[in-house]
Amino acid sequence: MKNIPIPTNELERIKALKRYSIMDSLPEDEYDSITKLASFICETPISLVSLLDEERQWFKSSVGIDVKETAREISFCQYAIMGDGIYEVSNALEDNNFSKNPLVTGDPNIRFYAGAPIKDEEGFNLGTLCVIDTVPRTLSEQQKEALQLLSHQVVSLLKLRKNNTKLIETQKEFQNFISLSKDLVCIANVDGNYYKVNPAFTTVLGYSKEELEGQPFIKFVHPEDLDKTYKEVAKLSQGFTTISFENRSRCKDGSYVTLSWNSSPDPETGNLYCIARDMTIENQQKQVLKQTTTDLTAILNSAEFSIIATDKEGNIKQFNKGAEKLLGYSAEEVIDKKNSSIFHLQDEVEKRAAALSAELSENVTAGFDVFVIKVQKFDLADSHEWSYVKKDGTVFPIVLSVTAIKNDLGEITGYLGIAKDVTKEKEAEQDLINSKILLDDSQRIAKIGSWKFDTKTNNLIWSKGHYEVFEFEETSGDKLNEAYRSRIHPEDLIKLDILEKKIVKNGTDFSVNYRIVFPDGRIKHILEIASPLLDANGKTVGMQGNVQDVTEIKLAENKIKDKAKEINDVRAALDESAIVTITDQNGILTYVNDKFCSISQFSKEELLGQHHYIDASGNYTNILVKKIWLSIANGNIWKGELKQIAKDGSYYWVHTTIVPFLDKNGKPYQYIAISADITQEKIAEENLQSALLGLQKTNKELDQFAYVVSHDLKAPLRAINNLAEWIVEDMPEMPQDVSNNLNLLRGRILRMENLINGVLDYSRIGRTKIEKETIDLNLMISQIVETIVPTKGFEVTVSDMPEVFSAKILLYQVFSNIISNAVKYNDKPIGTISCTYESLPGFHQFKITDNGPGISKEYHKKVFGVFQTIEARDKKESTGIGLSIVQKIIEEKGGQIYIESEEDKGASFVFTLPKINK
């Protein structure tokens, strides 16, 4: 088992996890909804909310698996919490971290895993929301985005659990149609009677649901509050869309509680939708606070608010105690030292700037202007919701009201910002908003919509996701049903009408596939799942369900069909070109193709049911085969060459790949072997080996011949040379013609010796390994010039040369031979020789130019031949081998050499050498 990956902040992460008090807690519907949705969106059988402590991963919620926890050391999630993005394992069997993991090799036989880290507001990865499958696969980008969004919802649930149990209950109440709301939620009809009330009414007022519903709500209002209650309700008839007020309501025991009401009318039915909160205790606390702070100044009375005064540029000039408490800074830290922008999030400022630019039709910069531009333009207080950032980095919501500070002349000299922490209010509000956004986003990503239909009223309600699937603009219920039916494919509409009647009659769930057709001819495939709504008598009074755009799934199914055909075609092609055999786990042949029968000369009937590589007694035919079976029996793929016997006793060679097919326990249940006939290649290989041995023998004989040439030819030359020197010594005053002949004889001896050395050098090029080294060409060429070029009568220029990695002695021969020829054949009073360099892609290029007699084009290639010279050897002493050696050295190294010259215009020898790294 590999080392367990540990986050760098592990101790703090564990402490953060414990602060949520969630480990080993009871199941909760909210978490189960997320895992079910994740499983549905990602199309996986298993989904988990997994939290990791020191030794285990514990499942707060799970779909598709009954285990509540596993050891951390074998978990996939331990890797997912190491990063911030989706951690995906497409095929665990092919992943080094998991291929031998017991969760992969045994139950639940994990093949695919994708986990989104559950990162809390403090930045700790507490665990993951993950999806698991028993087959290899990958998530689409939309599924990954949905999984990430759902992981954020888990974080929201954890945050609610830690911060406020009541808010968690509120979340549950919202999801259960607010039936468990701590606030009083009701619907009042047009007659002013309670139509529906939630259980909170019983909790707060003491009346049962039956005692309240059908009763005038005004009946329970305190007599002193009747007048203001009537006035507030009257506002609704004046066009107000929402009213907020407080009154006292009578409890069953005769006492009164203060309720804070928020009410909005339904423009269609006239019903009032009302939410009330028991303000009794809060008002009592306010009264106590008021009584204990009556002697404080107005500033102190507002100490619960943050009051910050700035100059016209936003620099802080006043910072009250409320601001110190709210933001964590002391007045001394910020007054005349900080700008009020330090309390704000830059992205909020930029968004507000964009909104104001659109609203005011002018460019509003993302700075202090966003807080004061409305104050400047309209001379009114600008109240807006923001997030404040405390000194410790904590972010919380506030309502900030900004007004102008003016002098006696009415000129603005600064601004006053009064902020109130609305964390509790915004948490409750934001949780509801987030839940709706999450639902809408999830439906959009999953291409899912929901609907509800009332069979009595024919009222049809669609979710936002449903409209997006059908590509409709939101419309009223009476027009919606007509528009919906117009989208249905005519053939499928008949089927749906019959199905609807059947559902209404039998009251059963249904699932159906149908097509919708768009005006542009596009077709979408829809999967619809629904359940009937039954009354107390079991009669169907409506239906509700979900629709999903499964067009891509349908296309994928078609692609799968096409792919299956393609696989069959590939298999047919494979059968034509390769030898294919399949054996069971015992090595018995269950399939052979015609190619195998052809090369082995056995018929299928003779092969099927026989042991492959194993005799009838179960023994391996040789040691290699034994090793092969030991390897593939452990689930490993084997590749290699095998020599096999045909029916007629002849041998043939194959290159074979044996792949084991594994069951869910990771054990092979059959093996497929795909082989290629390499008999001819093996024969060619044997012939090549024989040829190489012959070549080695020839090279050895050539070396021996070179030695014989060197010894047997040079020995007579030395004897002749010695004899000539003795004659000169014995006849110091010999006739001039005899002296000239002796000098000619000694020159021919020297030429012959040089010729023998040149032939030997030429024969050794490419056959003798010479160690390479880093060569400073500037130094080497200067040494050659000093040795070869006379100090008088020649001018030599050398450009900056590179360092090269090569065999020094061979490179020395190249430069010295070319420069030597430039000196030897120069016919000018002052000879010039230049050596230049140019770097080419992958090559060094060198050019050696002289001002000699030049070389006619007809000799540009001939001069590189062995024993080729332009002038007679009696005129210019030369072996005719030097340029042949140069060309052979350069071409052996992968370069090339050529001449740029015309007669009487000098000559340039240009050659290239590959660039070689050390």
N, C-alpha and C positions, 0 to 999 in steps of 0.2 A: 504494500500500500504506500502511495506517495505521501510526502509530508503534507499535513493539513495547512492550507493557506490561512494566515491569520492577518486581519486588518491591523494597520499600524496603531489605530485608536481602539484596540479590542477592549481594554479595561473600561474605558469611558462608554464604549458601545454597549457592553453588558450592563453597566449601571443604568444607561438610558433605557434599555429594554425592561429592566426590573421596575423602573418608575412607572411603567404603564400597567403593572400588575395584571398582565394578561395571560401569562403562562399558566397552563392547566385550567383556564377558565372554561365555562360551559359554552356550548355552541351558540352562535348568534345568527339570526336570519340575514342580517346585513352582509356579513362575511360570506355566508353560503350563497347569497345572490350573486356576489362578485365572482366566486369560483365557478358557479354555474354559467354565468355570462361569459367568463373567460374560456371555459370549456366549449361553449357553444360557438363563440366567435372564432376561436382558433381551431375548432373542429377536432378536438382531442378528447380521448376518453377520460383523462385524469387531469384535474386542476387542484392546486393547493395554495393556501395561505400558510407559508412556512416561516417560523420564527426560530432563530438559532441562539441558544445560550452556550455555556461553556462546553457541554458534552453532548448535546443532542439538537436535532431539529424537531420542533413540535408543531403539529398542524392545527392551527386555529380553525380552519375550515378545509374540507376536502370533498372532491367529487371523484368517484370512480375507484376509491381505495378506502379500506376500513382501518388501516393502521393509523394510530394517533401520533407516533413519533418514530424516528430512527436515530441511530448514532450519527453524530455530526461528521465523524471521520469518513463515512461512506456517502455523505450527502453530495448532491450536485449543487445545492444552494450555497455551500461554503465557497464555491468559486464565483457564483453570481453576485455575492455581496462584496466582492473585491473591486467592482467597478460601478459605474453609474448607468450604463446602458443595458440593453437586452443582452443576456448571456445565452447563447444558443449552441446546442450540440446536435448536429443534424443526424449523426449516426454514432451512438456511443460505442459500438463495436469497433469503429475505426478511430476512436479517440484514445490517445495514450493515457489520458487521465482516468478513463472509465471502462476501457475494454475488459478489464478483469474485475470490475466492481460487482459485488454480490447482487446489487439491485439491477445489474445488467445481465449477469450470467444466471440469475435466479429471479424469483418473483420480486417485483412486478414486471420483469423483463423489459426494462427501459431501453428504448432505442433513440427516442427523440426527447429533447428537453429544451425548454426556453423559459428563462426566469427574468422578471423585471424587479430590480431591488426596491425594497420598501424603505425609502429614505425619509426619516422624520424631519421635522422643522429644524432640528439641531444639526442635521447633516449626517446622522448615523444610519447605516444600513442595518436595520433590525432583522431583516429576513427577505423573503421574496414572495411575489405572486408568480407562480410558475404553472406551466402546462406541460403534460407528459403524454407521450404516445409509445405504443409498443412496436411501431414501424418507423423506419427512417423517414425524415421529411424536413421541410423548412417552412417558416412562416413568411407570409407576404408582408410587404412594408405596412399595409393597412392593419394587418393583424398585430404586428409589432407595436404600431402606434396605439391600437386599442388596449393591448396588454399593459403598455406604459400608463395609459390613462386610468385603467382599472387599479394599477398599483398605487397611483396617487389617491384614489378613492379609499384604499385600505389605510393609507397614511391619515386621511381625513378622519376615518373612523377611530383610529388610534388616538389622534389628537383630541377628538371629542371625548373619548373614554377617560383620558388623563385630565383634561382641563375642566370638564363639567359633565357630571353624570346626567344632569337634567337635559343637556344638549344632545346627549346620546339618545335619551328617551324621545326627545323631539324628533330626532332623525327616524327613529322607529315609528313614531306617530305619523310622520309624513308618509312613510312607506306603507303604512296601514290605514291610509285615508284619515289621518289625524284622530283616529278613534281613541288613542291613548294620550292625547295632548294634555299637558299640565295647564295650558291656557283654556279659557272657556271659548269654545267654537260653536257657532250656531248659525242656522238659517231661519230668518223670519220672513213670513209670506207677506203679500200685499195688504192683508188685514191687520198686520202688526202682531200676529201670533207667532210663538215659537213653532217652527216647522220641524226642525231637527236640532238636537243638542247633543254635545258629546259628554262622556262620563265626568269630565271636569266640573260640570255644573253640579253634579251630585256631591263631588268632593268639596267644592267651595261653598255651595248654598245649602246642601243637605237634602234637596229635593230629588226624588227619583226621576228618571227620564220620563216616565208616564205622567208624573205630576206636572211637568213643565210643558211638554209638547202639546200644542193646541191652545195654550193659555196666552193671553196678551202679555207681551214682555213688559209693558208699562205698568202692569199690575204689581210688579215686584220692585219698582223704583221708589226710592224714599220720597215722601210727599214734597219735601223741600227742593228736590232735584227734578221734579216733573217739568217745571217751566223750561229750564235750560235743556232738558232732554228733548222736549218738543221742538225747541228752536234748532237744535242740532240736526234732528231728523228732517226738519223742513228745508234745510240747506240742500238736501238731495234733490228736491223738486225744483230748486233754483239752478241746477246744473252742476253742483259739486259732485265729483266722482268719488271722493273719499271724505269721510268726516272722522274726526278724532276728538273724543271728549271723555270726561270722567263723571260718574254718578255713583250713588250708593244703592245697592240692591239688598233686598231683605232675604235673610236666610230662613230656613225652616224653623229654627229655634227662636226666631224673632229678632235676632241681632242683624246688624248691617255690615256689609263689607264694601270697600271702595273698589270699583272696577274701572279700568282704563280701556275704553272702547276704540276700535278702529273698524269702520263699516264702509262697505262699498255695495252699490246696487247692481243687479243684473239688468242691463238695459232691455233684455227681451222679456224676462218673466216678472220683473219688478221686485223680485225677492232681494232681501238684504243678506249679505254675507258678512258676518261679524266675528271679530276676535276680541276677547276681553281678558285682561290680566288682573288678578287680585292685587291691588295696590295698597291694601290695608296696612300690612306690616311696613312696606316701604314708606308710605305716607306718615305712619307713626314715627318711623326713624327720622324722616325729614323734619317732622314737628319737633322731635327731641333736639335735633341738630339746630333747628332755628331758634329754639328756646335757649340753647346753651351758647349761641353765637350772636345774640342780639346786640351786644355791646361792641362787636367788631366793625371795622370800617368796611366800605363797599369792596375794597380790594381784598380784604381778608375773607369777606363773605364769598367771594368768587375764587377762593384758594384752591377749590377742586378743579378749577380751569387753569389751563396754561395761558398766560397773558404775556405776549412778546411784542415790544415796540421796536421798530427799525427806522433807519433813515430811508431816504428815497431809493438808495441802492440795495437795501435789504440788510445792511449791517446792523447787528443787534445793539440797541441802546438801553432797553429795559427788559428784565427777566424776573418774573415774580416767583414766589415760593411754589405756586402751583406748577409752574413750568419746571422748576428744579425737581419737584417730586415726580412729575410726569416723564421728564426726559433724562433725569439722572445727572445733569450738569449743574454745577454751582454757577451763580450769577457771575462770580469773578472769572470763571473760565471762558465765558462767552461775550460779555459786554465789551464792546469796542475791539473785540478780537476775532469774532466769528461772524459768518454770514448765515442767515436763516436757512440757506439751502442745505446745510449739513444735516437738517432734520428730515429731509425728503429723499425719496427714491428717484433717481434720475429718469428711469423709464416712465414713471408716472408723470413727471414733469413734461417729458417729450410727448406723451399721449395727450395730455391736457393742452399743450401748445398746438398740436395738430387739430384738436377739436375746436379750440377758440379761433384758429385761423379760418376754419370752415364757417364757423358761426358768425364771425365778425367780418368775413371777406377781406382779411388783411393778414399779412405774415406776422405771426406772434412767435418770437424766439423762445427757445426752451430754457428760460432762465427766470429771473425774479418777476419778469413781466406777466407770467401766467397767473400770479397771485394778485396782481394789482391793476391789470389793464381794465377790467370792468369797473373797478372803483374809480379809476381815472376818467373813464368815458361817461359813466352814468351817475357818478356821485352817490352810489348806493353801496351798502355792504355786500360783499360777495361771499356767499357761503357755499362750501364745497367739501366733499369727502376726500380725505387724503390718508396716506400712511405716514406715521411718524417713526423715525429711527432713534431709539434710545442710545445713550452713550455706550452701553454694553452690547449694542448691535440688535437688540430686540426690536421687532417691527410690530406696530399695533395700529388699528384704524382710529381716525379722529374725524370730527367735523370741525373745520376751520372757518371762522368768519373773519374777514379782513375788512377794516374800515380805514378811512383816511384820517390822518392827524393834520389839522390846519392851524395856521396862525391867525392873527386878528384880521388880516386882509383876505382870509379865505383861501390862501395858497397852501397847497399840500407840502408839508415839511417831512412827512414820514407816514408810517402805517402801523396800525395796531391789529395784531392777530390774536384772536381768542379761540382756543381749541379745547374740545371736550373728547375724552376717551370714550369711544362707543364700541369697545371690544365686544362686550356681551351682546349688544344689539346686533352688531355686524356678524358675529359668529352664527347666531341663529338664522339671520337673513342669508348669509353666505352659504350656510349648509344647505338651505333649501334651493338656492340658486345653483350651487355646485351639483346637487343631485339631479336637477333638471337638465343642466348642461351636459352632465355625464351621460344621462339617458339619451339626450338628443345626439351627442357625439358618438356614443356607442352604437346607436341605431344607424347613424350615417355611415360609420366605418364598416359596420357589419352588413350594410344595405338591408336593414330590417325596419319595418314599420309596424305599428299596432293600431287596432281599430276596435270600435264598439258600435253595435247596431241594436236599436230598440224596435222589435217587431210590431209593437202597437203604434208607435208614432212614426215609424220609418225614419227615425233620426239616426244619422250616421256620423260618427266622430272618428277623425283620423289623427294620428300623431304626426309630428313634423317629419319624422323619418318616412312615414307612409307617403306623404306628399312628394318627398324627394325620389322615392322609388318609382312612383307613377309620373313624376315630372309635371306635377300640377302646381298652380298657385293655390294658396289656401282659399277655400270658398265655403259658403254656407251649406248646411246639411241638406237642404232640399235640392240644391244644384249638384251637390257632391255625388249623390247616388247615380244621377243621370250621367255625369262626367265619367264616373267609375265604370259604368256599364259600357260606355262608348269606347273605352280603352280595351275591353276584353275581346280577344279573338272570337269571331262569330261562332266557330265550331266549339270553342270552350265555354261560351256563354250559355249555351243550351245545357251543357254538362253541369255547370255551376247552379243554374236554376233548379234542375232536378235534385241536386245535392242539397240545396237550401231547404227545399220542401221536405226532404227526408230527415234532415237534422231537426227542423221544427217539429216534425211529427214524432220522431223517436227520441230526441233529446240526447244524442250521442256526440262524442268528439269526432272531428274529421281532419283529414290532411289531404290536400289536393294540389296538383300541379296544373298550371294553365299558362297561357301566353297573353301578353298585352302588346298591342300594335300602336305605334306612334304615327303621326301624320306623315313623317318623312320615310315611312316604311320600315323603320327599325323594329325589331322584335325583342322583347325581354321575356325570360322564363321566370315564372313566379311560383314559389312554394308557399302555400297558405295553410296554417294550422290554427284551429279554432275549437272553442268549447261553447256549448249553449249556456245561457243564463236561465235558471229555473226559479219559479216562484215557490211558495210554500207547498203548493199542491203538485209540484213536479212538472208543471207546465212550462214550456219554453216561452220566455218573454223577451229574449234577446240573445245576442251572440257577441262574443269578443274573441279576438285572436291576433295573430301576428302574420305578416307577410315578409318574405325574404326574396330579394333579387338573386336568383340562382343561375343567371345567364352564364356567368363565368364557369360555374360548376358544370353546367350542361356542355359548354364548349370544351371544358377539361375532359368530360366523359367521352366526347367525340374524339378528342386528341388521344385519349387512352386507347380507344378502339383503333384509331389510325396507327398508334404506336405499337399495339399488339400485332397489327398486320405487318408493320415494319419489322418487328422482332421475328415474326414468322418468316418474312422474306430474308432477313439476315441469317436466320437459322438455315434456310434453304441454301443461301449462298455459302454459308459456313460448311454445310455438308458437301458442297461441290469442291471446296478448296482445302478443307482441313479434315484430319482424322478425328472423329468424335466418338467417345465411349462414355457410358454412365454405368457406375456400379453401385450396389447398395452398401450398407455399412460393413458387410462381411466380405466385400470384394467380389461379389458375384455380378457378372455383366447383366444389366437390364436393358441396355440400348447400345447398338453399334450402327454407325452409318455405312453407306456403300463404300466410301473411301477406305475405311478400315478393312472391309471385306476384300476390296480389290488388292490392297498392298499385302495383307496377311494371307490371302488366297483361301481363307475360310469363308463358308457361307454363314449367314446370320443364324440359321438353325444350329450350326455347329458351335457358335460362339455364345449365344444367349443361354444364361443359366450356368455358364462355366466360370471358374475362378480366374480373375485377372491378376497376373503376377504371383498368384498363390496356387499351390497344387491342391488336389482334392483332399489331402490330409490336413490342409490348413497351414502347411509350412511355406515360408517365403522361398522364392526360387533362388535368390542370392542375397548377399549382405546389403548391397545397395537398395534393393527392393524393400528389405526389412527396415532400413532407415527411412525410406520414403513413407512406408505405412505408419511408422511411429510418429512421423511429422504430421501427416495429414489427419491421423486419428486424433490429434490434439487440436484440430481446427486450423492448422497452418496450410498456406498455399505452397505447393512445391513446383519448382521449375528446374528443368535439366534435360540432359540428353540420355537416351536409352538405346541400347542395341537389342533388337528383337529378332525372333526366328519365325520365318514364314512356314506355311504348311509344307512346302517342298524342301525345307531344311536350309534354305538360303537365309542370309542375314540382311536386315535393313535397319537404318538408323532413323530415329525420330527425335525432334525437340518437343518436349511435352510440358504442359502446364496443367497441374491437377488442383482443382478447387473443391474443397469440402463444402457441402450445404449443411448448415447447422439448424437444429431444432430450437425451440424456445429455451431449452436448458443449455444451449451452447454446445450440444453434442452432434457430431456428424451423423446424418441419416442417409446420405448418398454422396458420391463423388463424381465430378465430371472432368474428363481429361480431354484437352484439345491439343492435338499434335500436328506437327508439320514434318513431312518426309524430307530428311536432310541426307539421304544416302549419297546422292551425287556430290553434295558439299563435302561429306566425309572423304569420299574418294579423291576429290580435288585437294583436300587438305593433306591427305597422305602423299599425293603426287608432289604437292608444294614442299612438304617436309623433305622428300627425297631430293628435290631440286636444290633446296637450300644446303643440304649436306654436300651435294656435288659442287655447288658454288664455293662453299668453304674450302673444299679440297683444291679447287682451281686457284683460289686466292693464295692458298699456302704455296702451291707450286710456283705461282707468279712471283711471290716474295723470294723463293729459292732461286728462281731464274734471275731476278734483279741482282741478287748477291753474286751469282756466277758472272753476270755481265760486268758488274762493278769490279770484281777481282780479276777476272781473266782478261778483260780489255784494258784495264788501267795498268796492269803489270808490264805488258810490252811497251806501252807508251812511256812509262817511267824509265825503262831500260834505254829506249831510243833517245829520250831527253838527256839522260846521263851521258850517253855516248857522244851526243852533240856537244855537251859542256866540256867533256874531256878533250875533244878535238880542238875546241877554242882555247883551252888551257895549253895544249901541246903546240899549237900553231898560232902564237900571238900575232905574227906578222903574215898571216895568210893573204892571198890575193883578195881583192875587194869583191869579185864575183862569187868566190867561194864563201866569203863572210856573209854576203847577202843571201846565198842559198841556205846556209846554216840558220840564219835568223828566220827565213821563211819556213824552214823545217820546224824550228821550235815554236813558231806561231801556230802551225798546223797541229802540232802536238797539244798545245794549250786549248785550241778550238775543239779538238777531239775530246779532251778531258771534260771541257765545259759541256759539250754536247751529250756525253755519257751522263754527267750529273743532272742535266736538264731532263733527259729521258727518265731517269730514276725519279726525280722530283715530280714529274708529270704523272708517272704511274702510281705514285703514292697518294696523290690528292684524292680525298674522299674515302680512302681505305684505312688511313691511320687516324686514330682519335687524338686530337690535340686539345688540351684543357683551355677553356675560355677564361678571359679575365677582362677587367675594366681597363680600357686603353685611352690614354690622353693623346689624341691624334695630333694636337699642336706640338707636343714634345717629340712624338715619333717622327713626324715629317721634318722637323728641324734637324733631327739626328740624321735622317736620310740625306738631306740637302748638304749638311756638313761633310758627309762621307763621299757623296757622288758628284756634286756640282762644283766645278772649279771656282775659286774665289775671284778670279779675273775673267772678264769677258761674258759674265752671266748676271742677270738680275732676276731674283726669285721673290714672288709675293705670295703670302699664304693668308687667306681669310680665317676668321675665327672658326675653329673646328670643334665638333662635339666630342664628348667622351662616349665610347661605344663598348659594348660587351661582346667580345669575339676572341678568336684564336690570334694572338699577336703576331706570331711568326708568319702566318699566311697573309695577314693584312700588310705586314712589312714587305713581303714579296710583291704584292700588288702595286703599292705606291713606288717601291724602289725600281721595279722593272719599267714602269711608265716614265718616271722621272729620268732614269738612266737613258732610255731611248730618246727623250727630249734633248738631253745633253749630247748624246752620241751622234745624232743626225742633224744637229743644228748647223746651218750654213751661213749665219749672219755674223757680222762683226761683234755685235752685242746681242747675245741670246737672252730671250725673256721666257720665264716659266711662271705660270700662276696656278695656284691651287684654291678652288672655291668650294663652298658647301651650301646646299639648300635642303631644308627639311620638308619632305613630302609625307602625305598620309601613309603611315606604316613603313616608310622607307627613308634611308639617308641617301642623298644624291651628291656625288662628288664629280668635279670637272677639273682636269689637268690640261692646261692650254700652253702651247709653245708657239714661237714665231719662226719655226723651221721651214723646210721646203714644202711641207704639206703632203697629203696623201691623196692620190686620185681616187675617185669614187669606185673605180673598178677593183681597187685593192682594199676597200673598207672592211670586207669580210675575209678576204684571203689572208690578210696579215695575222689573223688569229689561228691559222692552220699550223700544224706542227712542221718545222723546218722551212717555214715560209719567210723570205726576206725580200725587201724591195730592191736594195742595191746588192751588187756582187759581194760575196764574202771576202774577196781579195781587196775590195775597196773599203768596206766597213766590216770589221771583225764582228761576227754575230752567229749564234747557234740556230736562230730561227725558232726557238722554243719559248722564249720569255713571255710573249703575248699569249701563247697557247696556255701557259701555266696561269697567267692572270685571268683569262676567260674561264678556265676550268674552276679556279678557286671561287670566282664570283658566282658562277652558275650553280656550283655545289652548295653555296650558302643561300640560294634562292633569289639572287639578284640578276642583273643583266648589264652588258657593256656594249657601247657602240661608239662610232667615230663621227665627229663633225669636222669636215676638212675639205678643202679644194687645193689643187696643186699650186705651189708657190704662195699660199696664203696661211701657212701654219696649220696646226692640227689641235683638236680638242678630243681627249678621251673622257667620255661621260659614263659613269657606272653607278649602280644603285646597290644598296645592301639593306636587308630587312632590319627594322628596329627590334631589338631583343631585350626584354627585361631580364634582370638577374634572376 
